[in-house]
Amino acid sequence: MAASPAHGPASGPGPLALFDRLTQSLPWRLNVRPFPVLILEPGEDGAPEERFLDAFKRSATELGLPSVSPAPGSAPREANAVDLVDAMAQPLKWNHPQPHFVRFRFPRSALVASIEEAGGRPREVGAPVLPCRRSPVAAVQAWNAAAGLFDRRGGPFGVQPWWPAIGALLAVVAGGIAEQSSRRSLVAAAACIAAALLVLAALSTRRIWLPVVSHVGFGSRYRWLASSSFFGVLGESGVDEQGGGVQGGFEDRLHRVFERLSEDDAAGFLLQLKTFALLEDVRDNYRKASFGLRGFKRTAPPVAFLAGITPDNGGFDVVTALSDIRSRRSELHPLLVIASVGRDSVAALDALTQSPDGRLAPQVRYERWRTSLGTAQGPSQEVALPWLLRVPVAGDPAGGDAPAPRVRRRPRWTWVWSVRSLAASVLVFAAAATYVQSDLRSTYCTVGLPFTWNADTRLQTNDNGTRECVGVSTGGVRFERRAKSIGLDGRDHVPSGSNTGASLTLADLQSRIKSENDAVARSGEPYVTIVHAGVFTASAGQGELTLSSVRELAGAYLAQLRTNRVELGAGTGSPLKVRLLPANTGQDMKFADEMVDRVLHLARTDPTLVGVAGMGRNTAYSQTAITRLANAGLAVLSTVNSSDQHPGLPGYYGLAATDHQEALATQAAVRRELRGRPVANALVVQRAPGPSRDAYSKEIADDVTAVLRPRDSERVVYQGAGDLAGQLQSACEKARTPFTLVYFAGRAEDMNALMTGLADGGCTRRRLVLVTGDDMTKVRFGSGSLDIPIPETVTVYHTAFVHLPTLLRGNGDRTNRFLILARNELGVGRPRASPDDPLLADGQMALTYDATAVLAQAAQRAFTTLGLNRAGPHRVAGSASVTSGSVLLELARFSTLTAATGAIDFTRDARGPDGPKNRGLALVRVALDGSGRAVSTPVCGRLSGGKPFPGLSPCPAR
């Protein structure tokens, strides 16, 4: 009659079916399924248990289970037991047929090994287990010394090997002091050295780094030793033996462990300590709440095979320790241990634990063992080794219906969080980030990581392929895309906070403006935002095109300081401050339309924006931009833009005379040089609009031709400095009668080519009058390296919006607030400004100072008119109540006598094409004196505001 499932020999596939059941996927919580120490012993038929153990090993390989098979040695029993546990705690000893995750880690076992080594007797495999040679105090000190991340025994005096490097850094600081380095640099160096010393000291001292790493989630092995109740029986932790002072948890436990290892029976304690560490490490390797989610990836328990254990080879000691630790801790560890016992050792096993009932099938035997485990561990039950499950085996392991093996695989979803997926994600992210970063960097001037950018400035491509940063610098964005920056002298300099005067760069100005803007934002006071637009970038080799705008920005910055700082003259009853935003229109203002897009976008989102200053270059691009700004309701205060078209725009105010007024002023030169005679033969030199779409040159050339009405004239239209000299030489050589007057309607950067062409063509062999416009205020005439030479036969006349010698009359550099600020804040005009100061002579810095100050004062007047200057709960940061519309209303009736260039009066501005007639304008004569030095002399003019020019009559106005 066949045996029932509950009764019968443990033969054939019965033990393998139990093995298959125990190695099924682990439950969600590890404390649900207990794993016994399975003891295979011969059954009634005397079948060799080793065949079943080998079948289990094959099955573990087929199922893909991690397994280890340490073999007992020939050493003494206690040493063999310790060696078996040590072998199971070696990651490389484990076989992983299916790599569900990385290899097992055994940090607690490694900690116990370091404690064993610090005891003074490093034990080799097979060596006997002896008590600690060192005293507990000496052992603790030895462990602490070995726990440092740096070896203190490297030098002859115990000096750390990194101390010479610290000495070298101190020498660097001492050298910096000797070289008179800046205080900021020395403080930064000292702070870095102090931080390095603290970090290195912490890394070399266990008492410092161990609490830190434990607090942030690392160092679980140390928390285990310090907090586990397993070590509580060794002595009280937290109170000394007299009940007085508090002891350190880890330090106290370490001392207690060394005390216990110093006793004669240290071998038994060491075996239990290593077993406990092994079981805790195994459980930690299956913890689900881990960074790598290893508990989800390792779905099947590990298996340890112990073949042929006997009372003499340490095997019995190992299974006894496993059962004792599990009983003592009352915790379930996902480790399945399968041992085989020969017939000769069954009697010894019977002396340790109860004999098995040979009639029960293995799975029934496991169920009864599991249900009785709760009571069997009680001390009163007197059940020896309750965690051992003895299974007699009989027959052939391969006989009967063996269960079909199903490989234990990790869930597919866990591959999402794996090294491979992470590597693939990193590669995909890196590729996407590279693409996005490349796209952003090809569009915006400033791009951060991973995907942040400043949308108020964008990169634009010129016709020659170069790229410029165009837009509004709202976050301190640098317009230049190189290390050096153009200075006020037109040369490149390295940006620095210590730069002053001629070496002050565009980057320095932008940095100072950003600092002032940040201070305004932090102050909590109401403010208005003013945009200063100019040409701040150009193609390589054409940096001189940006020089005027850089000087203009310096003037705007001085006006900002004048408005914001009480100590610099800001009215104490005028709390409205100015936030200044530089805006770049690109070379020749080609991207002015893009700049306007950014300004209008800001105006829609930032109600504090009240106007735009600058826009000093007259091109078709700037004309369109100014029209758009004016039509959008923003005030535009131009500096040196002399267009005849703009005065008719609503909201536009220019501080410069128009081209038509400049043309009328040239009549004074004709009357003076030709003594009232008409111009017989005139040569008008005009720059073609070209790619820059220049509007100034043709407009003023037409105005001059209409005003002077020469009897005979020729017009030369050139593309650039490269073809100007050749065209002039040809015109001079072909002229039937010599030219008595040449009007140059070009830019200052072309003046050198003009003089070369006139001289090479022979026009300068006879007396010649050369008349030109206000752009020539940027030129220095003379014999210097950067000066323009003047032949003796040539007399130059040019118009000027600001005549610097007039501003300096009567100690003007000591009374004019603009000149005082320029000297004290920027180092310009130091120690005293001269009439030919190259940074001030063109007047553009002063005009921009006035334009920015006028906008600020108009906003302040609107602020006062609306009653917002009175203290009260309605005072808020920003100036939502001071709008661009209210500023336009104030500009229409604006008048002041204290501008840098004189008086400013918009109340009588004519809105026709002829423009206002009270802007500053002078005609200056430049000729060589007897010593060959170029001397400038004003011929006629009027001061800003229509005031009379001292000692001169007004220039012709009709």
VENBELHU-V425290 format. One line per field, one symbol per residue. ss: DSSP state (a for helix, b for strand, c for the rest). A space follows every 10 residues. Layout:
ss = ???
//
This chain:
ss = ccccccbccc bccaaaaaaa aacccccccc ccccccbbbb bbccccccaa aaaaaaaaaa aaaccbbbcc ccccccaaaa aaaaaaaacc aaacbbcccc ccccccaaaa aaaaaaaacc cccccccccc cccccaaaaa aaaaaaaccc cccccccccc ccaaaaaaaa aaaaaaaacc ccaaaaaaaa aaaaaaaaaa aaaccaaaaa aaaaacccca aaaaaaacaa aaaacccccc ccccccccaa aaaaaaaaaa accccaaaaa aaaaaaaaaa aaaaaccccc cccaaaaccc cbbbbbcccc ccccaaaaaa aaaaaaaaac ccccbbbbbb bcaaaaaaaa aacccccccb caaaaaaaaa aaaaaaccaa accccccbbb bbbbcccccc cccccccccc caaaaaccaa aaaaaaaaaa aaaaaaaaaa accbccbbcc cbbcccbbbb bcccccbbbb bbcccccccc cccbbbbccc cbbbcccccc aaacbaaaaa aaaaaaaaaa aaacccbbbb bbbbcccccc ccaaaaaaaa aaaaaaaaaa aaaacaaacc ccccccbbbb bbbbccaaac caaaaaaaaa aaaaacccbb bbbbccccba aaaaaaaaaa acccbbbbcc cccccaaacc cbbbccccaa aaaaacaaaa aaaacccccc bbbbbbbccc cccbcaaaaa aaaaaaaacc cbbbbbbbcc aaaaaaaaaa aaaacccccc bbbbbccaaa aaaaaaaaaa acaaaccbbb bbcaaaaacc bccccccbcc cccbbbbbbb cccaaaaacc caaaacaaaa aaaaaacccc cccccccccc cccaaaaaaa aaaaaaaaaa aaaaaccccc cccccccccc cccaaaaaaa acccbbbbbc cbbbbccccc cccccccccc bbbbbbbbcc cccbbbbbbb bbcbcccbcc cccccccc
//
